[in-house]
Amino acid sequence: MEFRLLGPLGVFNAGTEVRIGGLRERTVLAVLLLERNRVVPVDRLIRALWDDDPPASARGQVQICISALRRRLAFGGPDLIATRPPGYLIRTTDEMLDLDRFTMTVVAGRA
Protein backbone atom coordinates (compact mmCIF):
# COMPACT_ATOMS: atom_id res chain seq x y z
CA MET A 1 0.00 0.00 0.00
CA GLU A 2 1.30 3.42 -0.95
CA PHE A 3 -0.15 6.79 0.02
CA ARG A 4 0.76 9.98 -1.80
CA LEU A 5 0.36 13.34 -0.13
CA LEU A 6 2.92 15.27 -2.16
CA GLY A 7 0.86 16.49 -5.09
CA PRO A 8 -2.65 15.13 -5.58
CA LEU A 9 -3.80 12.70 -2.89
CA GLY A 10 -3.38 9.17 -4.17
CA VAL A 11 -3.63 5.63 -2.86
CA PHE A 12 -2.03 2.68 -4.64
CA ASN A 13 -2.15 -1.04 -3.92
CA ALA A 14 0.43 -3.15 -5.77
CA GLY A 15 0.84 -0.31 -8.27
CA THR A 16 -2.88 -0.01 -9.00
CA GLU A 17 -4.66 3.19 -8.01
CA VAL A 18 -7.36 2.77 -5.38
CA ARG A 19 -10.32 5.05 -5.98
CA ILE A 20 -11.09 7.22 -2.98
CA GLY A 21 -14.55 8.77 -2.83
CA GLY A 22 -15.49 12.42 -2.80
CA LEU A 23 -14.05 15.42 -1.06
CA ARG A 24 -15.09 14.35 2.44
CA GLU A 25 -13.42 10.94 2.21
CA ARG A 26 -10.32 12.47 0.69
CA THR A 27 -10.15 15.14 3.41
CA VAL A 28 -10.57 12.60 6.23
CA LEU A 29 -7.89 10.36 4.71
CA ALA A 30 -5.48 13.28 4.26
CA VAL A 31 -5.90 14.41 7.88
CA LEU A 32 -5.40 10.84 9.15
CA LEU A 33 -2.27 10.44 7.00
CA LEU A 34 -0.78 13.74 8.19
CA GLU A 35 -1.18 12.44 11.76
CA ARG A 36 -0.36 8.82 10.90
CA ASN A 37 -0.05 6.38 13.79
CA ARG A 38 -1.63 8.93 16.15
CA VAL A 39 -5.24 9.32 17.20
CA VAL A 40 -7.06 12.12 15.42
CA PRO A 41 -10.06 13.30 17.47
CA VAL A 42 -13.41 13.27 15.69
CA ASP A 43 -13.77 16.98 16.49
CA ARG A 44 -10.60 17.71 14.47
CA LEU A 45 -11.98 15.77 11.50
CA ILE A 46 -15.23 17.70 11.78
CA ARG A 47 -13.32 21.01 11.76
CA ALA A 48 -11.34 19.89 8.72
CA LEU A 49 -14.57 19.13 6.87
CA TRP A 50 -16.83 22.02 7.91
CA ASP A 51 -14.68 24.60 9.70
CA ASP A 52 -16.87 26.23 12.37
CA ASP A 53 -20.23 25.40 10.79
CA PRO A 54 -20.75 21.62 10.96
CA PRO A 55 -24.17 20.13 10.33
CA ALA A 56 -25.98 18.33 13.16
CA SER A 57 -25.14 15.06 11.42
CA ALA A 58 -21.36 15.75 11.31
CA ARG A 59 -20.31 12.88 13.60
CA GLY A 60 -22.41 10.43 11.67
CA GLN A 61 -20.99 11.67 8.38
CA VAL A 62 -17.44 11.22 9.68
CA GLN A 63 -18.35 7.65 10.69
CA ILE A 64 -19.68 7.04 7.16
CA CYS A 65 -16.43 8.34 5.67
CA ILE A 66 -14.36 6.11 7.96
CA SER A 67 -16.47 3.09 7.07
CA ALA A 68 -16.08 3.79 3.34
CA LEU A 69 -12.31 4.27 3.71
CA ARG A 70 -12.00 0.99 5.61
CA ARG A 71 -13.76 -0.82 2.75
CA ARG A 72 -11.61 0.88 0.11
CA LEU A 73 -8.37 0.12 1.98
CA ALA A 74 -9.21 -3.51 2.85
CA PHE A 75 -6.98 -5.86 0.90
CA GLY A 76 -7.10 -9.00 3.01
CA GLY A 77 -4.87 -7.65 5.74
CA PRO A 78 -5.62 -5.99 9.06
CA ASP A 79 -7.64 -2.78 9.04
CA LEU A 80 -5.36 0.19 8.52
CA ILE A 81 -7.85 2.51 10.25
CA ALA A 82 -8.50 1.87 13.92
CA THR A 83 -11.05 3.38 16.26
CA ARG A 84 -9.41 4.76 19.39
CA PRO A 85 -11.10 7.19 21.75
CA PRO A 86 -11.56 10.05 21.05
CA GLY A 87 -11.29 9.35 17.31
CA TYR A 88 -9.42 7.34 14.69
CA LEU A 89 -5.90 6.57 13.56
CA ILE A 90 -4.36 5.14 10.42
CA ARG A 91 -1.50 2.69 10.81
CA THR A 92 1.33 3.19 8.33
CA THR A 93 5.02 2.47 8.01
CA ASP A 94 7.58 4.93 6.67
CA GLU A 95 7.64 3.11 3.34
CA MET A 96 3.91 3.59 2.80
CA LEU A 97 3.84 7.40 2.68
CA ASP A 98 5.61 9.48 0.04
CA LEU A 99 6.06 12.31 2.52
CA ASP A 100 8.05 10.04 4.86
CA ARG A 101 10.17 8.66 1.99
CA PHE A 102 10.90 12.20 0.83
CA THR A 103 11.92 13.30 4.34
CA MET A 104 14.19 10.25 4.75
CA THR A 105 15.83 10.96 1.37
CA VAL A 106 16.47 14.60 2.31
CA VAL A 107 17.99 13.57 5.65
CA ALA A 108 20.19 10.95 3.94
CA GLY A 109 21.24 13.49 1.31
CA ARG A 110 22.25 16.00 3.95
CA ALA A 111 24.28 13.37 5.83
Helices and strands as residue ranges (DSSP letters): E 2-4, E 10-13, E 16-17, H 23-34, E 40-41, H 42-50, H 58-72, E 81-84, E 87-90, G 94-96, H 98-110
